[in-house]
């Protein structure tokens, strides 16, 4: 999958909202592909809407990773807030359009704030989320799938799907952040 990460306009014309919208498209693709792979490899949910609930958790992981990467690479706080807000709103629209519940988008927005706070308490080693962040993804993904004690699903989210998401998102988000004048190749201070 390719995502356009470079706009042919001067940097002073780029808006964080545009970057957030583009990042949300990539996050959606990666999250839905991960759930598709999980459902092919084993049973991941026994309830209606469970696949979308797991997609939502993967999307929230992608949002927090985007936020953390923007912060690590030195994006100004106000621009970072606007980028993350645009990303979350765009994803909430997608959840609303793809779910059977008309309030799913609003519920996603509320959960986004909670989840971002949870992930914010976790320390990263450089740009890598590390085991604590992946473990939280595994725990929340299992809860969302109504399989809180499913060791297979937890392990797959923690050891496979989470790291693969990060490997896919890092260059795309980095390229998108470059449009806002933030270093696309190295973290701030490196």
N, C-alpha and C positions, 0 to 999 in steps of 0.2 A: 504494500500500500504506500502510495506517495501522497504527501500533503504539501501544498505550496506554502513555503515559509518565507518567501521574499517578495515584497511588493516593490514595484518600480515607481515609487514616489519618494520624495525627500523624507528623511526621518522625522523632521519636525511636523509632518502631516500625519504621522502614524498615531493611532489612538489605541489605548489599552483595551478598549471594548472590542476592537477588530481582532486583536490578538487573542483575547478571551474566546471570541466566537470561533475562530479557527482552531484553537486548542480544544474546544468542546467537541468539534467534529471528529478530531483524531481520537479523543478519549472515548467517544461513543463507539467508534469502529473497533478500538482495541478491547473495550469491555464486552461488547457483544460477541466478538470473535472468541474471547476467553470463555464465555458462558457456553457458546456453541461447542467448543472443544471439550469442556467439562461434561456437557450433557451427552456427547458421543462416547466418552470414556467411562461413564458411570452414572448412576442415578443421583441427581443433585437436589431434587425437590419433590415433595409429595403433595404440594398444595398449588392451587391455581394462583398464577401471578408470581410464583416463586422464582422463575427465571428472571423476570423483570426486577424483582427485589434484589437478586444477586447482582444484576447489571448495575443497579443503583449503588450498591456498596463498592463495586469496582470503580464506578464513576467518581464517587466521593474520595476514594484513594487517589485517583488521577488528579482531582482538583487539589487535594492537599499537596501532592507531589509538585504540581505546577506552581502553587503558592510558595512552597519551600524553595524550589529551584529559582524562582524570580527573586526571592529574598536573598538567597545565597549569592546570586550573581549581581546583586546591588541595585535592583529596581526600586525606585522611590516608593515609600509607603502608600501614598495616594494613588499612584499609577498601579501598584500591585493590588490595592483594594478594588479599583475599577476593573482590572483584568479578571480577578477572581469572581467578582459580582457578575460580570457579563458571562463568564463561563458557566457559573451555577444557574443563572437565569435561562440561558440557552438549553442547558441540560434538563432543567425542570420542564421547559416546553416540550422537549422530546419525550420525557417521562409521561407527561400529560397526554400527548398525542398517541403514545403507544400502549398506555394502560387502560384498563376497563373502568377504573375509578377516576372520576372527574377531579377529585381533590388530590390526586397522586402528585401533581406538580407542586402544590403548596406543602404537602407533607415532605417532599424531597427538599424543598427550601429550608424548612424547619430543621430537618435532620442534618443538613449540610453545616449549619452553624455548630451544632453539637459535635459532629464528627471532626470538623476542623479544629475545635478546641481540644478534643481527645488526641489527635495527631500532633498538635502543637506542643504538647507536653513531652513528646518523644524526641530524644536527641538523635541527630544524624551523624554519621562518620563521613564528612565531606558531603558529596551529593548523593551518596547511597543511603536509602532508607534504613537498611539494617534489619536485623531480626525483630526487634520490638515493634517496628511499624508493620512489617509483614505479618507478625503474629496477631496484631490487632486486626488487620485485614482478614486473616483467617477466622478469627473469632467472630467478627461482625458478619462476615459472609456466611458462616454456618448458622448464625442466629437468623439472618435474613431468609435463608433457605429452609428455616424451620427444622434444622438438623444440628442442634447445638453440640452434640457429642460425636459428630461424624469425623473421625480421625483422618479418613481418606480425603475428604473435602478440605479440611483444615490444612492438611499437609500439602495438597495441591495448590491451594491459594497462597500459602506461605512460601513454599519452595519452588513453585513453577510459575504460576500465573502472575503473581505479584512482581517477581524479578523480570519476567518477560515483558510486562507492561512498562516497567521503568526503562528497560533497554530500548523499547520501541518509542517511548515518549521523550526520553532525554534529548536525542538529536532534533526532534521536531520542535519541542518546546524551546530548546536552545536557539534554533533558527528563528522561531517566531519572536523570541525576546530580543534578538539582534535587530529586529525592525524598530524596537523602542530604544535603541542605542545601548543596550546591555550586552556585554560580552557573550557571544554565542559559544565560545569554545572553553572558557575557563571561568571558575567561580571568582567572585569579587575578592580582591586581596591576594590573588595567586600570582 
